[in-house]
Amino acid sequence: MQTRNKRIVMIGVLIILFTIYLYNLVPLVVSWGPSNNYENVSVRTTVNVTQSYPEIINITCNNGTAITLTAGGTYRVDCLVEIRDFNGGGAISNVNGTFYYYLNDTFDSDDNNTHYTNNSCSQDGAASGYFVNWTCSFDVWYYALNGTWEANITVNDSYNLTANDYSNSTISPLYALNVTSPIDFGNLPVGDTSSTSVQANVTNFGNMDINVSVFGFGGNDSVSGAGLSMICAQRNISLPNERYDLSSATLYNAMTRITGAAVTIPGIMVTKQTQAGVYSVNSTYWRLHVNVTTNPFGICNGTVVFAAEVP
């Protein structure tokens, strides 16, 4: 009985050794064809892809909200670029972009009205696996056209592979102005009227053509100064005694009296700026009469409110 068991064990060992021999002698072939006798054979294929193109997952400008420019200055539009690169997020070597009015093109020349370029966008922190974020910023001037704008972004990695995509944003209309300050009538005795007009320049600080309205009050409080043009150290100056016109030659009696409610100045329009450093300006001219009836004295102060309006 023991001899028989030994034979069985030896036979089993020989079968195992023979199987190992055949496995090393003939490559293992996996077949899922219909034949049971190797009439067809399916062979696994393989490759190691060592370089992959970067991908732009998303572009979001100004946190996805409409852009309100800064009156008289620049507003920084930040465009967040979310990137994936299977070579690793750290393989991204450069991101650049253009930001332009939709009727323009990414290859157009820069123009403060319609086109901005950033050739050196910045990485936001460290890469995380395949992913990394970059930010392309554009300092947009206040007179840039309102409407639809496109951020066109190009991504480069260390293998000289690139990706490109774009996203739309909206720049809102901006009605804004700035005015020469102060309107100083100098020294006037009681009963006198300004012999020369005082110029107050209105500059368009937005991206739309504007009309201009004015109203006034005494001091710096529209409630306590209502009905007055100036509050003086002693007594006050009445509101109708302060007047304006669009011509420096217009005499006091022919000028328009300022009121306590906003009134559009007839005939004035200040167009939007179109060239860097060339401001769009229109002038108003002011005169004052110091009325005898109230007999004011000393330093007098008032407020004139200029407002930008839709033409």
C-alpha positions, 0 to 999 in steps of 0.5 A: 500500500505504501509503495502504491502511494509513493508511486502516485506521489512520484507520478504527480511530481513528474506531471508538475515538472513536465508542465513547468518544462512545457511552460518555459519551452512554449510561450503562454498564448491566450486565445478567445477565438472560436477554434479549440485547436489554435486555428486563430490566436488573439495576442495582447498588444502593449505600448508605454505612452511617455508624452501626453498633450495637456488639457484645459479643463475649464477657464473662469474669468472674474469668478464667472460674474460680469465685469464692472470696470474701475472708473478712471483707472484699470480693473484686474480681470483674473482668469483661472485656468484649470489644467490636466496633464498626464505627464504631471501637473508640474510639467506645465511650463508656460501659460499665456493668453489674450483677452479681447472684444468678441469682434476682434481676434487673438492675434490683433495688436493690443488696444485698450479699447478692445485687446489685451495680452498676457505672455507670462501667466502665473501658477497657483500653488503646487501641482496636484498629481495630473492637475494644476491651476494657473491664472492669467490676469489682464489690467483692463482700462475703464474705457474698454468696450462693454459687451462680450469678451473672449479669454483665449488661453494657450498652455505649453508643457515641458515636452513642447506640447500645447493646448488651447481653449477660450471662455466668454465674459461680459464687461458691463456699461460704465457711466462715470465722470470726474470734475475739476475741483473746487469751483472757486469764485475767489474774493467777492464783496456783498452785491458783486457778481463774478466778473469772469467765469470759473471753468469746471471740466467734466471728464468721462471716466467710463466706457459709454458716452454720457450726458451730465446733470447737476444740482446743488446745496449749501455746505456738505449736507443736502438736507440742512443745505437745501435751497442754498448754494453756500453756507457762510461763516455769517449767513448764507448765499441763496441757491439761484445765485449760482449759475452755469453755462457751456460758454465762458462768454455768457453773462451772468443774467443769461446763465442757467440757475442751479436748482436743488434737483438734478437737471440735465445740462442742455447740449452737453455730451461727453463721449467715451475715451478711445486713446490712451492718455487722450481724455474725453473732456467737456467744459462748464462755466460758472458765475456767482452773485453775492446777494445783498438781501442775506448780507453774508460774510466770511468763508462760504462753502457749498456743493455741486453734484455732477452726475453721469447719465445715459444720453 
